[in-house]
Amino acid sequence: MILGTKSPGYSLFAACVVLLAGFLLAPSASAQLIIEVGDTTAAPGAQNTVISVSIVNLSDTVAGFNLWIQLDRPDIMLFQTNSQTKIDTTYWICNDYAGSNCIDSTKSTPLDYDFITIDTNEVQIGSWDTTGTLISGWESVDARSLSGFGYDLNIVGIANLPSGGYKAGIAPQNGGVLIKLLADVLMIPDTATGLDRTVNMLVQHQFTDHFSFSRPDGTTIGLKDTIVQDTNYWICTAWAGDVCLNWQRVSQPPADSFQIVERTDKVIDYNYVFVADGMLTVLEGMCGDMNGDFKPQPNIADLTYLVNFLFKAGPAPVPLWKANVNCIGIDEPNVADLTYMVAFLFKGGPAPCQGPAC
């Protein structure tokens, strides 16, 4: 499980985003761990749009996880982020040494490591909510945009820190909300004809350093061994004619020699793990724009339109959801919506809501 991450630049994000998660159409009969990003809708300009991530863990208790979710349309929607200075401690296990120097390492946990690195980073912290979720009360939850621009969120949750109390984790269960993320939708005009108004929210499950789940004892869930070929590179540091007297291994070319070896890696077992990406669709129209004139903010003309609809048999707002300014229910607009509009226009009341119900 990943306990610390550095914030790579945009170039790394751009390179990764092309490796979009493939949709698994249906979980296999043997799937025991199911992660799903929920589909939703939002109006243009909607703030605090809730993106729910759910989990089914039929066999294992989950006490820690790491998810990395990327957006394929940052021109339409961004995860909410705030800039903060963070001091990160990253734990590492050395896989291979050249003398006393570690030349190959992987991230680890505070319970098992060879060395640590401590970094001070200016990071973009994501907005999230665990109220009523399966991880409510966990000792550590963190969400960061690795791109630094809100195009993605890397989410880490740990039920129990080494110095904390004890949380039982998520016992085997058949479906619940893991975490709720907050996102903002950009103001997309209805006049933008032909624009695809759908954002895909992609779980990057190919990268096991950003997709992992662990049991209370720290063992990982849903991984299997696979044999892969690796190339080791060597530089000769002392020659006697054409004979090398001392070889030193290096991490990459240039090199004087190389060796192809087999190693065992951990990969996700997709017979055991199922991942479903999510979609957000931006509705056409703005909540409160009763008359459809596409003005940037509802005004008295919209209020008059609503009065005519409610009391004078005037035409209905199209679509009807644009009149649901208080985001209560999904029925036809009523006097409560009219009162809400009056308070907004003349009494400093809140603006028409922009949630999925509107």
C-alpha positions as CSV (number, residue, x, y, z in Angstrom):
1,M,0.0,0.0,0.0
2,I,1.3,3.4,-0.9
3,L,1.7,5.7,2.1
4,G,3.4,8.6,0.4
5,T,3.6,10.0,-3.1
6,K,5.6,12.7,-4.9
7,S,3.8,15.2,-7.2
8,P,5.1,14.5,-10.7
9,G,4.8,17.2,-13.4
10,Y,2.2,17.5,-16.0
11,S,4.3,15.6,-18.5
12,L,4.1,12.4,-16.4
13,F,0.3,12.9,-16.1
14,A,0.0,13.4,-19.9
15,A,2.0,10.2,-20.5
16,C,-0.1,8.2,-18.1
17,V,-3.5,9.5,-19.2
18,V,-3.2,7.9,-22.6
19,L,-3.1,4.5,-20.8
20,L,-6.8,4.8,-20.1
21,A,-8.4,2.1,-18.0
22,G,-10.3,-0.4,-20.1
23,F,-13.9,-1.1,-19.2
24,L,-14.6,-4.5,-17.8
25,L,-18.1,-5.1,-19.0
26,A,-19.2,-7.4,-16.2
27,P,-17.5,-8.9,-13.1
28,S,-16.5,-12.5,-13.4
29,A,-18.3,-15.0,-11.2
30,S,-15.1,-15.3,-9.1
31,A,-14.7,-11.5,-8.5
32,Q,-14.4,-10.8,-4.8
33,L,-13.3,-7.2,-4.8
34,I,-15.3,-4.7,-6.9
35,I,-14.5,-1.0,-7.2
36,E,-16.9,1.2,-9.1
37,V,-17.0,5.0,-9.7
38,G,-20.7,6.0,-9.9
39,D,-22.3,7.7,-12.9
40,T,-23.9,11.1,-12.3
41,T,-25.1,14.3,-14.0
42,A,-24.5,18.0,-13.2
43,A,-25.5,21.3,-14.5
44,P,-22.9,23.6,-16.2
45,G,-21.0,25.5,-13.5
46,A,-22.0,23.1,-10.8
47,Q,-19.8,23.3,-7.7
48,N,-19.4,20.6,-5.1
49,T,-20.6,17.9,-7.4
50,V,-20.4,14.6,-5.4
51,I,-18.6,11.7,-7.1
52,S,-19.2,8.4,-5.2
53,V,-16.8,5.5,-5.2
54,S,-18.3,2.2,-4.0
55,I,-16.7,-1.1,-3.0
56,V,-17.8,-4.7,-2.7
57,N,-15.4,-6.9,-0.7
58,L,-16.9,-10.3,-0.4
59,S,-14.1,-12.2,1.2
60,D,-11.5,-9.9,2.7
61,T,-11.5,-7.2,5.3
62,V,-10.1,-4.0,3.8
63,A,-7.9,-2.0,6.1
64,G,-6.1,0.2,3.5
65,F,-6.4,1.2,-0.1
66,N,-4.9,3.3,-2.8
67,L,-6.9,4.5,-5.9
68,W,-5.8,6.8,-8.7
69,I,-8.7,8.3,-10.7
70,Q,-8.1,10.4,-13.8
71,L,-10.4,12.6,-15.9
72,D,-10.3,12.4,-19.7
73,R,-12.1,15.8,-20.1
74,P,-10.4,18.4,-17.9
75,D,-11.9,21.0,-20.1
76,I,-15.3,20.1,-18.7
77,M,-14.7,19.1,-15.1
78,L,-12.0,19.2,-12.4
79,F,-11.6,17.7,-9.0
80,Q,-11.7,20.3,-6.3
81,T,-8.2,20.9,-4.9
82,N,-6.4,23.3,-2.5
83,S,-2.7,24.1,-2.4
84,Q,-0.9,23.0,0.8
85,T,2.6,22.4,1.9
86,K,3.1,18.8,3.0
87,I,6.1,17.0,4.6
88,D,6.0,13.4,3.2
89,T,7.8,10.4,4.5
90,T,8.1,7.7,1.9
91,Y,9.2,4.2,2.9
92,W,11.3,2.0,0.6
93,I,12.5,-1.6,0.3
94,C,15.7,-2.1,-1.7
95,N,15.3,-4.8,-4.3
96,D,18.9,-4.8,-5.6
97,Y,22.3,-3.4,-4.3
98,A,25.5,-2.5,-6.1
99,G,27.9,-2.6,-3.2
100,S,26.3,-0.4,-0.6
101,N,24.3,1.5,-3.1
102,C,20.6,0.6,-3.7
103,I,20.0,0.7,-7.5
104,D,16.4,-0.7,-7.5
105,S,13.7,-0.1,-4.9
106,T,9.9,-0.1,-4.4
107,K,7.7,1.8,-2.0
108,S,6.7,0.0,1.1
109,T,5.0,0.6,4.5
110,P,6.2,1.8,8.0
111,L,6.0,-1.8,9.1
112,D,8.6,-3.1,6.6
113,Y,11.3,-0.9,5.0
114,D,15.0,-0.5,4.4
115,F,15.2,3.3,4.2
116,I,13.1,6.4,4.0
117,T,13.0,9.7,2.1
118,I,11.5,12.9,3.5
119,D,10.3,15.5,1.1
120,T,8.6,18.9,1.5
121,N,6.2,19.4,-1.4
122,E,3.7,22.0,-2.4
123,V,0.8,19.7,-3.3
124,Q,-2.8,20.0,-4.4
125,I,-5.1,18.4,-1.8
126,G,-8.4,17.0,-3.1
127,S,-11.7,17.6,-1.4
128,W,-13.4,14.5,-0.1
129,D,-16.1,13.5,2.4
130,T,-16.3,10.2,4.4
131,T,-19.5,11.1,6.3
132,G,-21.7,8.0,6.2
133,T,-19.1,6.0,4.2
134,L,-17.4,2.7,5.0
135,I,-14.2,4.5,6.0
136,S,-15.8,7.0,8.3
137,G,-13.4,7.3,11.3
138,W,-10.3,5.9,9.6
139,E,-7.2,7.4,11.0
140,S,-5.7,8.6,7.7
141,V,-7.4,9.6,4.5
142,D,-5.6,11.7,1.9
143,A,-6.4,12.7,-1.7
144,R,-4.0,14.6,-3.9
145,S,-3.8,15.6,-7.5
146,L,-0.6,14.1,-8.9
147,S,-0.8,16.3,-12.0
148,G,-1.1,19.4,-9.7
149,F,-4.0,20.7,-11.8
150,G,-7.1,18.7,-10.5
151,Y,-7.1,16.4,-13.6
152,D,-6.7,13.5,-11.3
153,L,-6.9,12.4,-7.7
154,N,-4.7,9.8,-5.9
155,I,-6.6,8.6,-2.8
156,V,-5.0,6.8,0.1
157,G,-6.9,5.4,3.1
158,I,-5.5,3.7,6.2
159,A,-7.7,2.4,8.9
160,N,-4.9,2.2,11.6
161,L,-1.7,4.2,11.9
162,P,1.1,2.6,13.8
163,S,0.7,5.0,16.7
164,G,-3.0,5.2,16.7
165,G,-5.9,3.2,18.1
166,Y,-7.6,0.4,16.3
167,K,-10.2,0.4,13.6
168,A,-11.6,-2.8,12.3
169,G,-11.5,-1.9,8.6
170,I,-14.2,-2.8,6.2
171,A,-15.5,-6.3,7.0
172,P,-16.7,-8.4,4.1
173,Q,-19.9,-6.8,2.6
174,N,-21.9,-6.7,-0.6
175,G,-21.7,-3.0,-1.5
176,G,-21.3,0.4,0.1
177,V,-19.8,3.8,-0.5
178,L,-16.0,3.9,0.0
179,I,-15.5,7.6,-0.3
180,K,-17.2,10.7,-1.8
181,L,-15.1,13.1,-3.9
182,L,-16.0,16.7,-4.8
183,A,-15.6,18.1,-8.3
184,D,-16.5,21.3,-10.1
185,V,-18.0,21.5,-13.5
186,L,-17.0,24.3,-15.8
187,M,-19.5,26.6,-17.3
188,I,-20.3,25.1,-20.7
189,P,-22.7,27.1,-22.8
190,D,-25.6,25.4,-24.4
191,T,-24.6,27.2,-27.6
192,A,-21.5,24.9,-27.8
193,T,-23.2,22.7,-30.4
194,G,-21.7,19.3,-31.1
195,L,-19.7,19.3,-27.8
196,D,-19.4,15.9,-26.1
197,R,-20.7,16.7,-22.6
198,T,-19.5,13.5,-21.0
199,V,-16.5,13.1,-18.7
200,N,-15.0,9.7,-18.1
201,M,-13.6,9.1,-14.6
202,L,-11.0,6.4,-15.1
203,V,-9.6,4.2,-12.4
204,Q,-5.9,3.6,-13.3
205,H,-5.8,0.0,-12.2
206,Q,-2.9,-1.0,-14.4
207,F,-0.4,0.7,-12.0
208,T,-0.1,-1.5,-8.9
209,D,1.7,1.3,-7.1
210,H,-1.5,3.4,-7.3
211,F,-4.1,0.6,-7.2
212,S,-3.8,-1.6,-4.1
213,F,-6.0,-2.9,-1.2
214,S,-4.7,-4.5,1.9
215,R,-5.9,-6.6,4.8
216,P,-5.4,-5.7,8.5
217,D,-2.2,-7.7,8.6
218,G,-0.8,-5.6,5.7
219,T,-1.0,-8.3,3.0
220,T,-2.3,-7.2,-0.4
221,I,-5.6,-8.3,-1.9
222,G,-6.3,-9.4,-5.4
223,L,-2.7,-9.8,-6.7
224,K,-1.0,-12.7,-8.3
225,D,2.5,-13.6,-9.4
226,T,3.7,-13.3,-13.0
227,I,7.0,-14.0,-14.6
228,V,8.5,-11.1,-16.6
229,Q,11.8,-10.5,-18.3
230,D,14.1,-7.8,-17.0
231,T,17.3,-6.4,-18.4
232,N,20.3,-5.7,-16.1
233,Y,23.0,-3.3,-17.4
234,W,26.7,-3.4,-16.4
235,I,29.7,-1.0,-16.8
236,C,33.2,-2.2,-16.5
237,T,35.3,-0.1,-14.1
238,A,38.6,-1.8,-14.7
239,W,40.0,-3.4,-17.8
240,A,43.0,-5.6,-18.4
241,G,43.2,-5.5,-22.2
242,D,39.9,-6.9,-23.4
243,V,39.1,-8.5,-20.0
244,C,37.0,-6.7,-17.5
245,L,38.3,-7.0,-13.9
246,N,35.4,-5.4,-12.2
247,W,31.8,-5.0,-13.3
248,Q,29.4,-2.5,-11.7
249,R,25.7,-2.7,-12.3
250,V,23.8,0.5,-13.4
251,S,20.1,1.2,-13.8
252,Q,20.1,2.0,-17.5
253,P,22.3,2.5,-20.6
254,P,25.0,3.5,-21.5
255,A,26.5,0.2,-20.5
256,D,29.3,-2.1,-21.6
257,S,27.2,-5.3,-21.2
258,F,23.7,-6.4,-20.4
259,Q,21.9,-9.5,-19.0
260,I,18.3,-10.6,-19.5
261,V,16.9,-12.2,-16.4
262,E,13.5,-13.4,-15.3
263,R,11.8,-12.0,-12.2
264,T,8.5,-12.5,-10.5
265,D,6.2,-9.4,-10.3
266,K,2.9,-8.9,-8.6
267,V,0.0,-8.0,-11.0
268,I,-3.7,-7.6,-10.5
269,D,-5.8,-10.8,-10.7
270,Y,-8.8,-9.7,-12.8
271,N,-10.6,-12.9,-12.0
272,Y,-10.6,-11.7,-8.4
273,V,-10.8,-7.9,-8.9
274,F,-13.3,-6.0,-11.0
275,V,-13.0,-2.3,-11.8
276,A,-15.7,0.0,-13.3
277,D,-15.0,3.5,-14.4
278,G,-17.6,6.2,-14.0
279,M,-19.1,9.0,-16.2
280,L,-20.4,12.5,-15.5
281,T,-22.7,14.0,-18.0
282,V,-23.1,17.8,-18.1
283,L,-26.8,18.7,-18.6
284,E,-27.8,21.4,-21.1
285,G,-29.0,24.6,-19.5
286,M,-28.3,26.4,-16.2
287,C,-30.4,26.0,-13.1
288,G,-32.6,29.1,-12.8
289,D,-32.5,29.9,-16.5
290,M,-36.2,29.5,-16.8
291,N,-36.6,31.4,-20.2
292,G,-33.6,29.8,-21.9
293,D,-31.9,33.1,-22.7
294,F,-28.5,31.7,-21.6
295,K,-27.7,34.7,-19.5
296,P,-24.8,34.1,-17.1
297,Q,-27.0,34.5,-14.0
298,P,-30.7,34.1,-13.4
299,N,-32.6,37.4,-13.4
300,I,-36.0,39.0,-13.0
301,A,-37.0,37.8,-16.5
302,D,-36.5,34.2,-15.2
303,L,-38.6,35.0,-12.1
304,T,-41.4,36.4,-14.3
305,Y,-41.3,33.3,-16.5
306,L,-41.7,31.1,-13.4
307,V,-44.6,33.2,-12.1
308,N,-46.3,32.9,-15.5
309,F,-45.8,29.1,-15.5
310,L,-47.1,28.6,-11.9
311,F,-50.0,31.0,-11.9
312,K,-50.9,32.0,-15.5
313,A,-50.7,28.8,-17.5
314,G,-47.5,30.1,-19.2
315,P,-45.0,27.8,-20.9
316,A,-42.9,25.4,-18.8
317,P,-39.2,25.8,-18.5
318,V,-37.3,23.6,-20.9
319,P,-36.0,21.3,-19.6
320,L,-38.1,21.3,-16.5
321,W,-35.2,20.6,-14.1
322,K,-33.9,24.2,-14.7
323,A,-36.7,25.5,-12.4
324,N,-35.8,23.2,-9.5
325,V,-33.7,26.0,-8.0
326,N,-33.7,24.6,-4.5
327,C,-32.7,21.1,-5.6
328,I,-35.4,19.5,-3.5
329,G,-37.0,16.6,-5.3
330,I,-37.4,16.2,-9.0
331,D,-41.1,17.0,-9.4
332,E,-42.5,20.0,-11.2
333,P,-41.4,23.4,-9.8
334,N,-43.6,24.8,-7.0
335,V,-44.0,27.9,-4.7
336,A,-40.9,26.8,-2.8
337,D,-38.8,27.3,-5.9
338,L,-40.4,30.7,-6.5
339,T,-39.7,31.8,-2.9
340,Y,-36.1,30.6,-3.3
341,M,-35.7,32.7,-6.5
342,V,-37.2,35.8,-4.8
343,A,-34.8,35.4,-1.8
344,F,-31.8,35.1,-4.3
345,L,-32.7,38.1,-6.4
346,F,-33.9,40.5,-3.7
347,K,-32.8,39.4,-0.3
348,G,-29.2,38.1,-0.7
349,G,-30.2,34.5,-0.5
350,P,-28.2,31.6,-2.0
351,A,-27.9,31.2,-5.7
352,P,-29.9,28.5,-7.5
353,C,-28.3,25.2,-6.6
354,Q,-26.3,23.3,-9.2
355,G,-26.5,19.7,-7.8
356,P,-27.4,16.6,-9.8
357,A,-31.1,17.1,-8.9
358,C,-31.1,20.4,-10.8
